[in-house]
Amino acid sequence: MSEEIEAVRDMVNRFMETEVVPVMEGYEQRREFPRELIRKAGAAGLYGAVFPESVGGSNMGYLAAAVIQEEMCRIDVRFASCNNQQGSTCPSCIYFGGTPEQIQKYVPNLLAGVTIGMMSLTESGGGSDAAGNMQTFARRDGDVYRISGQKMWASIANETDVGVLFAKTDRAAGAKGVSAFIVQPKKYPGWTAQPIETMGLSTALRTNVVYLDDFVVPVEDRLGEEGEGFKIIMRTLQPGRVGVAAKALGVARACFEDAVRYANERTLRGQPIGRFQMIQSDIAEMAVAIEASRALVYKAAIAMDESQPSNRLAAIAKYHASQTAKFCADKAVQIFGGYGLAKEYRVSWYRAYADMFFTGEGSANVQKILIAEDALGYKLADRHHGKTGLRDIRKDDVIAQLNATR
Ligand SMILES: Cc1cc2nc3c(=O)[nH]c(=O)nc-3n(C[C@H](O)[C@H](O)[C@H](O)COP(=O)(O)OP(=O)(O)OC[C@H]3O[C@@H](n4cnc5c(N)ncnc54)[C@H](O)[C@@H]3O)c2cc1C
């Protein structure tokens, strides 16, 4: 790791320890959305690592972004659960699919944590086949679209100012009938977000069912052309996968650190339980899995920084890191004995996040299909590399280009 990346790691740790740790439990208990904390994280540059400076990013790259995700999730995964909406899926969809004007209007405020983002693709018909089963429909009505339907698992949709939502504009056209829209639920009528009660996840940053009843989106807020939504989301989810893998790595490390500390502190039969061979076996297996995940996550991130083919690497990293998070969460809870189920110990709720990263943004089975079909030669994972026709966030500074032509 370069000194620059290690400096980023130190900065994130300092921010989390001084700004987030002292107050986050209070937000949880009050079930209050930590808007002010998100603004502080935005001001500290935690959301903009992969975006150019002209839109408020720091242009540090995907490896820096992975380290930020890893450390934030290691220290408080509940707060870090909105990193996607502020610094990944939502602004990336706008960057990849938007006009220069849309990018300049919306992306800087998302990265700064001034506006709250959201990305809603999934519906109850199945997240793994989101485009195929999509029922939500956007009907053109003069200068606006009117969107009706129901979205599922839309994280922080109950708080969002500016989000990205996917809906069909042509029911018969399959994935090519999906369009992407910038949505502003506080500005336009027809949006109801209902938080879902979950096991072990944050009570401050909630995930939601969204009911859309002729919800209004001006035509100028469509991203790309009608039918380009699926292309935009696929382009966004691939780098997003490395981000999820990095989050899972952070969760695994948190579980490992807590398990090691507890194994040293807890005494049974006159000695710390860390002296028992079977506990040592668990600790060793966790350490091995974490080191392997770390290597895979960083390798995928470096490939993206170098604009190399990275879809296959991202799938492998996400699969391994999310398996590792589940494994380490499970082992940590076992090492804690009964206390592993007490809410005051974070291993009890880190387990739920490990499950979430296992399923979210492409489930483990979906990653395995991608990896196997590539290996078998049925469908190469990197077949679209460099051919999506969308912007490359690392190569093009679209706003700088726009300004230069003004
Ligand atoms: C806490 C949380 C937050 C989320 N936040 C968001 C968000 O902000 N925005 C958003 O759009 N979505 C969000 N999601 C949705 C998430 O992306 C989906 O849950 C995920 O895509 C899986 O979809 P599903 O839950 O409908 O499972 P399904 O797609 O129904 O899958 C069920 C099972 O079938 C397996 N499976 C699927 N296809 C195959 C196959 N071909 N072969 C073998 N097995 C298969 C899966 O691996 C899984 O085990 C969130 C989910 C959670 C739990």
The ligand as an ORCA input file, in Angstrom:
! r2SCAN-3c Opt
* xyz 0 1
  C     -30.926     -4.567      3.623
  C     -31.065     -4.527      2.140
  C     -30.857     -3.343      1.456
  C     -31.032     -3.282      0.078
  N     -30.906     -2.079     -0.555
  C     -31.233     -1.984     -1.867
  C     -31.269     -0.710     -2.527
  O     -30.942      0.336     -1.934
  N     -31.679     -0.663     -3.816
  C     -32.053     -1.777     -4.510
  O     -32.430     -1.670     -5.680
  N     -32.028     -3.004     -3.920
  C     -31.625     -3.131     -2.621
  N     -31.614     -4.354     -2.018
  C     -32.063     -5.526     -2.774
  C     -30.970     -6.534     -3.070
  O     -30.143     -6.060     -4.086
  C     -31.696     -7.848     -3.407
  O     -32.138     -8.386     -2.182
  C     -30.824     -8.806     -4.148
  O     -30.598     -8.339     -5.451
  C     -31.461    -10.200     -4.216
  O     -32.782    -10.125     -4.644
  P     -33.955    -10.874     -3.813
  O     -33.798    -10.521     -2.390
  O     -35.243    -10.559     -4.477
  O     -33.617    -12.414     -3.954
  P     -33.941    -13.340     -5.223
  O     -33.469    -12.681     -6.466
  O     -35.378    -13.749     -5.148
  O     -33.031    -14.604     -4.919
  C     -33.423    -15.616     -3.977
  C     -32.360    -16.693     -3.951
  O     -32.248    -17.292     -5.258
  C     -30.876    -17.288     -5.651
  N     -30.806    -17.194     -7.107
  C     -31.213    -16.158     -7.890
  N     -30.988    -16.427     -9.199
  C     -30.425    -17.675     -9.236
  C     -29.983    -18.540    -10.290
  N     -30.050    -18.166    -11.560
  N     -29.445    -19.737     -9.946
  C     -29.354    -20.118     -8.644
  N     -29.780    -19.364     -7.612
  C     -30.302    -18.161     -7.896
  C     -30.243    -16.107     -4.943
  O     -28.842    -16.282     -4.796
  C     -30.958    -16.154     -3.603
  O     -30.305    -17.077     -2.771
  C     -31.390     -4.447     -0.643
  C     -31.559     -5.656      0.046
  C     -31.404     -5.702      1.410
  C     -31.641     -7.009      2.119
*
